[in-house]
Every structure is written in structure tokens, then in C-alpha cells.
Amino acid sequence: MPKPEKYPYSLFQKVAWGDMDAFGHVNNVVYAKYFETARASFFEERKLWESPQKPNEGGPVITHIEMDYRKQVRFPETIEITIKVESAGNRSFSMLCTMWNAQGECVLTGHADFLWFNFLTGRPTAIPDVYKEHFFQQAGG
């Protein structure tokens, strides 16, 4: 596995008791929720949810998500979630994610691809300009 890195956007997540499974560690599906929480916070802090260019009928949908679990996490740990936009195009973008325990060990690496979707027409559509500006800036494009 390539050496993980911390990405520019960071969020701390406290592990809840209910995040664990019968084996006493965070259930694998919970990590996808953590990634989702970090993405939503990333959009919110950049005021992208409040943008006048944000169409009510459209938004990002996940087309692919991949996660590599590196270490177990248990209650009552707090993990740091870091994300960045990896690449962006006209209708799609991708994000990278890493999660870190308090000892500085990477517990997860993740990648997700998104398509901008118009929910009224049921078809992909162009990413609004205000989002593209942020995505291209983050991706270095």
C-alpha cells in the first residue's frame, strides 16, 4: 500500500458506542458514514450548500467508493478524518480520504467518485461553476 498522507481538510470524529459491532471495533459501514460526514462538512464550511448557484434539483451522487481498512478503531477513540478533491471534470469529481487515530497511525484510506446528477431529469449534468472553482482549486487544476 502506498504511504498515506493527511489531506488539507480535517475533521475530528468521536466514536460512538453504537458505531461498534459484535467484535468490539467500529463496523466497516460506519467508516463510509464518517467519510460522508467529512464531505458534508467540507461543503458546508465552504458555504457551497448556501450558494445561489446550487440547484435544488441536482447534486453529487456516489458512483464508486473504495476503502482500505488498516487498523481497528474502538470506542471511545476520536479519529481525525482528512479529505481532498483529487480530480474534477465537467460532470464528475473524485475525493480522497484518510482517517487517523490519536497515535498518528492511519486507520483507513479511501477514494470515492461522484457524478453530478439532475434529480428532476434523472440524468447526469454539469457541475455548477461555483463547485467547479472549489474542486479545481483543491485538485490543483
N, C-alpha and C positions, 0 to 999 in steps of 0.2 A: 504494500500500500504506500502511496506517496505520503510524504510528511505533511500532516495537516497544518493549516495556518489559521490564525484568528483574523476575521474579516472586519471591515470598518464599522458595521452597525452591530451593537451589542445590547443584549437584554438579559437580565438575571431572572431565573425561574425557580421558585421554591417547589420542591417535590411534595405533592400532597400524599397523604396516606393511601387514598383511593387510586393513586397512579400505579400502585404496585399490583403484581399478580400473585398467584398462589405460590410462586417460587421466591417471593420476597424481594424482587427487584422491579424496577419500572418496566411495565409491559411495553412490548415493542410498538404497539399502535399509538401509545401516548407520545412517543417522540415526534410522530407526524403532527400531533396537536401542538407540541412545543414549537415546531418549525412554523406552523400556521400562525401561532400567537406572535412570533417574532416578525413574520411578514406583515401581519396586520398592524403591528406597532410601527414598523418601518414606514408603511404608507401613512399612518396617522400622524407620526411626528413630522413628516414632510408636508402635511396638510393636503395630501393627494385625495383623501376621501371628501374634502371640502371644496375641491376645485370646481369652478363653474364649467370647466371642460369635461367633468366627469359625467358621462351619460348615465342616466338612471337605468337604461335598458341594457347596459353592457358591463363587462368586467372580465378579469382573468379567471380562467379555469385551468386546473392542473391536467396536463396530458401525460405526464410521466413523473414519477418520484422514485428515488433510489436512496437507500440509507445503508450505511455500513456501521454496524454496532461494534465498538472497540473495547468498552469496559462497562461493567454493571453499575447502575446507579440505584440508590436506595433512599427511602425516607430516613431522616429529614434533610437530606442534602439540598443545596442550592447549586444549580448549574448556570453557566454563562452560555448563552446562545449567540453565535455571531453569524451574520449573513452578508451577502453582497450579490449584486446583479452581475452575473458572469458575462452575459451577452444579450443583445436586443436586436430585433429586426422590425419589420413593418407591422406584423401581426402577432409576433411571439417574443418571448424572452425567457431566460433561464436564470436561476439563482443557486448559489452555493451556500451551504450551512455547515458549521461545526459547533459542537457542544463540548464544554469543558467542565471538569469537576473543580473543587476548591484547591486541590493539589496541583492544578495546572495540567492535568492529563486530559487528552482528547478522548471523550467517551463516544462520540458519533461524528461521522462525516456524511453529508447528504447533498443531493442535487435534485432540482425539480425544473421541469419545463412547463411553460404556461402558454396558452393561446388566448388572445383577446377575443371574446365571444359576444355577439349581439343576441341577447336572450329573447327579443321580440321576433327576430327573423330566424333564429336557430342556426345562424351561420357565423363563421369567423369574420372579424372586421379589423380595421386598422387600429392600432393602439393610439389613443388620443395624444396630441402633441405634448401636453403638459407632463404626461407619464414618460414619453419617449425621452424628453430632455433629462429627466432624472435618471432613467435607465442608461442612456448613453454616457452620461457623466460618470455614473458608478462603474460602468463597464470599460471606461476609458476610450469610448468610441466617438 
